C-alpha cells in the first residue's frame, strides 16, 4: 500500500526527533559502561602497597552521575520549552486579525493610522516627525500633548495623501528650552500571522514587517 506523502514526511520527522532525543541518553549509557570498565581495571591494577582510597572511587562515580543527571535535566527542559512554544502559538492564534500597538514602521495604505505618542513628564507639546521606509523625513508637524491616541491622516502639506508604504514616527520635545531625547511613537497595525523562529514568537504585521511578541504593548479589535 502506498503511504501518502504527508504521512510519510510526518513519520520521518517524528522518527528523526526520537532519534535525536535518544542520542544523549545512548551516549550516557555507553559512557557509563566504559566508566565502569575503566574503574574495574583501575581496581585490578592498583598498587597493593598504595591502594586507591574508596572515597576516591565514590567521588569519581558521583561526578559521572552528576553529569548524567545534568544531561537528563537539559533534555527535560528542552522538551518543556517545545511544549510551551506550541501552547503559546495556540494562544497567539487569537491575535491574528487584531491590531497591535508597536514602536515600529507600519504600512500606510491611505487609511488613517492610530498613533499613541508618549510625552515626557512636564511637556505639553512637541513635534511629530514622520519618516518613510528609507528613513527619509517626509513630514514634521506640531503636536499637542495627549494622554490617549491620535489619528494620522497621512496627508502632505499640499493636501494630497502621501504614497502608500511603510512609515515610522518619532516625537521631539523640549523642556525649559532644552531638547529631550527623541522618542519613538507607537502605532497600531493589523496582525496577519504569528510564527516561531529559533524558539521565539514573531508577529507579522500587515505590511510584512516582523516584530517580537514582547514588543507589543497593547491589542485592540481591528477598526473598520
N, C-alpha and C positions, 0 to 999 in steps of 0.2 A: 504493500500500500504506500502510495506517495505521501510524504509528510509536507503539509503546507509550509511555505517559506517562512511566514511569521512565527509559526510554532517552532520550526527548526532553529530559527535565529534565537528565539527566547530560550529554548533548551540549551543551546550552545553557550549563551551568555550566562545562564544560571550555573551550568557546569563549570564554566571558567571562573565565576565568582566563588564557587565552593572550593575549587582547586586552589585559588589564590588564598582564601581564608585558611585552608588546611596546611599550606606550606609552612607557616611559622610553627604550628604545633608539631608537624612531622620533623622539622629541623630540631626542635627542642627535644623530642623523643629520641632522635638519633644521637644528638649530642650528649644526652643524659646517659645513654648506654655506653657511649665512648668514655664518658667521665668515670663511670663505674669500673670499666675495664682498666683504665689507667690507675684508678685508686687501688684496685686489687693487685695490679702489677707492682705498684709502689710499695704496698704492704709486704708482698712476697720477696721483694728485693731490698728491703731496708736493712741497714746495718744492725745486726743483733746487739752490738755493744752501744749503739746510739739510736735506739728506735724512735720513730716519729711519735710524738705525743698524740694521744687520741683526740685531744682538744683541737689539734690542727686539722684532723680529718673532719671533725664536726664543723669547723669554720669553712672549709672548702665546700662541704655539702650544703651548708646554709647559704653560702654565696651563690652557688649554682641555683639553688631553689628560689632565691630572691630574683635572679634574672628570669627564670622560668615564669614566676608569678607576674613579673612586670610585663612580659610579652603577652600573657593571657589578658592582663588588665588593658593593655593597649588595644588588643583585638576587640574586647568588650566595648571600650569607649568608641572605637571606630564604628562598630555595629549600631550603637545607640545614636551616634551622630547621623548616620544614614537614615535611621528610622525617624529621628526628629526632623530631618530635612524633608522627608516625604510628608510628614504631618503638617509641616509649615507650608508646603506647597498646596495642600488641600485647603488650608485656611485662606491662603492668598488668592485662591481661585475666585473668591467672592469680591476681590478688589477689582478684577477686570471689568471695565465699563464705568468705574467710578473715576473721580478726579482727585489727583494727589497734589498736595502743595509742596513744592520743592524749590530750592535755590539753584536753578539750572536753566539753561536755554530751552525754550519750548517752541512748539510750532504755532505760527500765526497764519491763519488762512482767510483773514478778512473779518472774522467774528471777534468781538471784544475779548480780551484776556483779563482775568481777575488777578490783581496784584495784592500782596499783603506786606506793605512797607513797614519796617520796624525802626521807628525813630528813637535815637538815643535820648536818655533822660535829660530834660532841660531844654530840648529843642522843639520848636513848633513849626518849622518849615524847612524845606530842603529842595534839592534839585534831583529830578528823576532823569537818569542817563540811560538811554536805550542803545544797545549795540546789536548789529546783525551777526550772522553765523561766522563771519570773518573777524569779528572783534572790532569792526569799524563803528564809530559813534554815528548814529543816524538821527538822533533826536535828543534834545535837552529841554526839559520843561519844569516850571515851578510846581512844587507840590506842598500843600498844606498838611500839617500833622493830622493823622487819623489813627484811631485805635482799632479800626476794622479793615475792610478791604476796599479797593477802588477798581473801577473798570478802565482799562487802557484800550482806546478805540483803534489805535494803530493808524492814525491819520497824520499825514505830514503837514508842514507849515503851509503848503499850497492847497490844503483841503482834500487832497487825493489820498486814498489808502496806500499804505506802504506795501511793497511787494510781499507776497507770501514767502515764508521761510522761517528759520529759527531766529529767535530774538532772546536776549538776556537783559536783565535790568539791574541797575545799581542806584544807590541813594547816597548823595553827597549832602552833608550837613555841616553847620558851623555852630560853635558855642562860644559866646563872648568874643566874637570876631575871629576865632581860630578854627581852622578846618579840622574836622574829626575824621577818623578813618572811614573810608568808603565801605558801605555795607551792601551785600548782595540782597536783592529783593526777591522774596519768594513769590511764586506764581502757580496757579492751578493749571494742570494739564491732564488729559484723559489717559488712563492706564489701558493698554491694549494687550499686555502679556506679562506674565511672571515666569521666570525661569531660574534654574540652578546653574551656577558656574563655579567650579572649584570649591564647592561646599558653601558658597554664599548665594543669597537670594538677590536676583537682579530684576528690577522693574523696568519694563519697556513702555515709553510714553508714545503718544500718537504720532509724533514727528520722527520716531525711530530712535531717539536718544535713550540711553540707558542710565539708570541711577540705582544705587544700592538701596535696599528696602529701608535701612536705618536712616536714610537721608530724607525720608518722607515725614513731614511734621504734622500733617492733617489730611483727612479724607472727607469727601463730600459726594453726594449723588451728582451725576452728570447734569449740567444745566442745559436746557433746551435753547 
